[in-house]
Amino acid sequence: PQDDARTNAAAMTLFLTQWIDVLGLWMLPGLYGALGAMMFFMRNFLDPLLPEPSVMKVVLRVCMGMFAGVSVAWVWAPSALIQGIGITDVSIAALTLAFLVGFGIEVFFALLDKLVTMISGTIQRQDQAGPT
């Protein structure tokens, strides 16, 4: 009976740890990114000079904010992915950054485009230089 209780406790601990990992590395950063995207549109709705965006544009931006928030949290807390630590390793700073990325999604993707261009240029220069 005591071994069964220990096995059940270990199984419950593992389940809770996995749930916290999902919450910390996927759900919270995604929700913060989506919240940032929604705040962008809420500010725009208050400006009478700006046209109302289509529903599809709002949905697309919120989804992009969610994905960007998750990706920022993963980059911010890579040890959580490797060690399986979860929410304890995803700090408030990472969630704040996820919110900001969701709010300024254009800036985030412009930075990603620059990074990709820079890396591909470096690879092309190395290919042209030949093996060393």
N, C-alpha and C positions, 0 to 999 in steps of 0.2 A: 504493500500500500504506500509506503514512504517513497519507493522508487517511482511509482506511478505519479505521485505528486511532484517529484523532481522533474520527471519527463514532461509533465504537463506545464510546469513552470518554465522549463527551458523552451518548450515549443511556443508558449505565449510570449516569452521574451524575444525570441527570434521573429515572430509575427509582428510584434510591436516595433522592433528595430527596423524591419523591412518597410512597414507602413510609414514610420517617421522618415526613412530615406526617401520614399516617394513624395511625401509631403514637402520635405525640405529641398529636394533637388529638382522637382518637377512642378508641383502645384503652387507653392508660394511664389517662386520667381515668375511663373507664368501669370499668376493672378496680379502680381505687382506690375508686370509689363502691360497687361491688359488694362489695369487701372490707369496707368500713365497715358495709354492711347485714348481711353475714354475721357480723361481730363483734358486732353488736347481738343477733342471735339466739343466738350462742354464749354470751354473757353471760346471756341469759334461760334457756338450757338448764341453766345451773348453779344457778339459783334453784329449789329444790324447791316453793316456794309458787306459782309461776306455772304456768298450764296450758301444755301443749305446743301450739305453733301448728300449723296445718294446713300441709301441703306447699305448697298453693296460696298461702297467705299468705307463706311464706318466698320462694317464687319471685317473687311480685309485688313484694315489698319489695326483693329483689336487683335486679330489672329497673328499678325506680324509682330505686334507688341508682345504677345504671349511667347512666341517662339524666340524672339530676341531676348526676352527676360530670362528664359531657361538657359539659353546659350551663354549669356553673361554670367549667370550663377555658376554654370559648369566651369567656365574659365576662371572665375574668381575663386572657386573652391575646388580645385582639381584633386586635392588630397581626399575629399569626401567621396569622390567617385572611386578612387583607387582603394581606399581603406574601408569604404562602406559605412562611413560615420554618419552622414546625413545632416539633419537640421542643425546640429550643434556646430557644424563647420561652415554652414552658410550663414554669414553674419548679416547684421542689419545693413552694413555698407553694401553688401552684394544685393540685397533686396532694394535698397535705395537706388543703386545703379540700374537694376532691372526696371524700376519705375521710370527713371530718367530716359532710359533707352526706349521704353514704350511711348513716352511723351514725344521724344525727338527721334522718331524712327528713321527719318530721312538722313539725319546726321550719322546715325549708327551705320546705315547701309553705305553712305558715302565713304566712311572710314574703312569699312570692309572692302569696298571696291578699290580704294587706294592701296590697301594692304595686299590684295590679290595682284594688282598691277605691279606693285613693287617686287613682290616675290617672283612673279612670272618673268619680269625683266632681269632679275638676278639669275634665274635659271637659264634664260636665253643667253646671257653673257657668259655663263659658265660653259654652256654647250658650244658656243662659238670659240671659246678659248681652247677647247679640247681637253683631253685628259692630261693631268699633271704628273 
